[in-house]
Amino acid sequence: MQRGNVLRSTAYRGVTRHKRSGRFEAHQFVKELGKQVYIGGWAKAEDAAAAYDIVLLKARGQGALTNFPAADYAALSPLLERHSVSEVVQAVRRQSQGHSRGAARHRGVTVHNNGAPTPASTHFIVLRRSRGSV
């Protein structure tokens, strides 16, 4: 894909195709954190673009330039307002195919490095857009 004078690996902003694995990865520079953040890896470029958009809307607000119409994410607005950028990144990353899940004995619980379990109720963001504007 070519956008302007820049050669891109996908048609979506913030999404690249990994050379070895072939999966699509989303990255974004988050000014609040002061660094580039790995959002996750997906089999479909559209899923990676949606993840990028969700983090972008949290980090930069509703006026940000997204891959898909911002109205597709209207249902997520109350959730995005309640959580920090780091929490949103973690929630989106949990849904990626590249995220290493903890080895808890119970379904829906993740064990972190410090040994503290986190219930599945903190996994609040679902990567689904409205189907009307595709």
N, C-alpha and C positions, 0 to 999 in steps of 0.2 A: 504494500500500500504506500502511496505517496501523498502526503499532505503538505502543500506548499513546496518548498525546496528540501524538506526533510523526509527521508525514507523511513517508514515505520513498519514494524512487523505485524501490526494489526490495525484495524480501522478505528479502534477505540482508544480514547485518551487514558493514559495511565496503565495500559495493559500491554504486556510483551509476551512473546512466545519463547519458552525455554528451549534452548538448542537440543539438549540431550533428552529430556523427558517429553518434549512436545506439548506440555500442558501450558496453559495461559496463566501468567502471574500478574497480580496487581500490586503496584507500588505507588506511594504518594509521599511528598514532602509535607509534613505537618508542622507548621510554623510554631504552634503552641508547644510542641515537644522539642522543636529545634533539630529535627532529624528526618531522614527518609524512613518511612515505615513500610515493611513488607506486610501486605494485607492478606495474601494467600495465593494458592494455586488451584486452578479449576480445569476441567476437561473442555469446557466451552468458553469462548471469548466473551460471550454475552453475560455469563455468570460472573466472570472476573470484572467486567465493566460495571455491572450492577453493584458489586462489592465496593469498587472504587467510588462510585457515585454516593453510596451511603456514607462512607467515611468523609468524602468531600463535603457533603451537606452538613455534617456535624462540625467539621473543622472550619469551613468557610461560610456557612450559612446558606439560606435559600437562594441567594443571588448568584451562586457559583455556577460555572459552565459545566454541565453534566453530559454524560454520553447519551442518556435517555431523558425524556421530559421530567422535570422535577415533580410534576403532578403525579407521576407514577409512584412516588415515595411519600405521598401525603399521609398515608396511614401510619407511617413510621415517625412522623414529626413529634408526637407526644413522648415517644420512647427516647428519641434522640435528645430532647430537651432535658430529660431526667438524668442522663448519664454523661460521664466525662468522655473526652476523645479516646483516652486509653481503653476505657471499658467498651466503647463501640468497636474499636479495632479488635480487641480480644474476642468479642462476640461474633464479629464477622469472620475472623480468622478461624474460629472453632468450626465453622461450616465449610471451610475449604478442604480440598482433598489432600493438601500438603500438611495439615495440622496433625501433630502427634498427640494422640489422646492418652490420657492417664490410664493406669491399670487398676481402676477401682473394682471392687467386688460387685457393686450394685449398678444397675442400669441407670443412666442419667446423672451420675456423679463423677466428677473429675478429681483426681488426686494431684495436687500441686507439689512442687519441689520441697516446700516447707512442711508437707505432710497434712496440710489442712484440706479437707474435702470441700468442694463447691457444688451445691445442688444445681440441678438442671434449670431451675427457675431463673438463674442469671443468664441463661442462653436465650435472649429475648428477641433477637433480630432474625427474621426469616428473609432469605434472598429471593423474594418474589415481587415482581412488579405487576401493575395492573395490565391485563391482557388487552385492554381496549386501544392502547396507543402504540402498538408494536409496529 
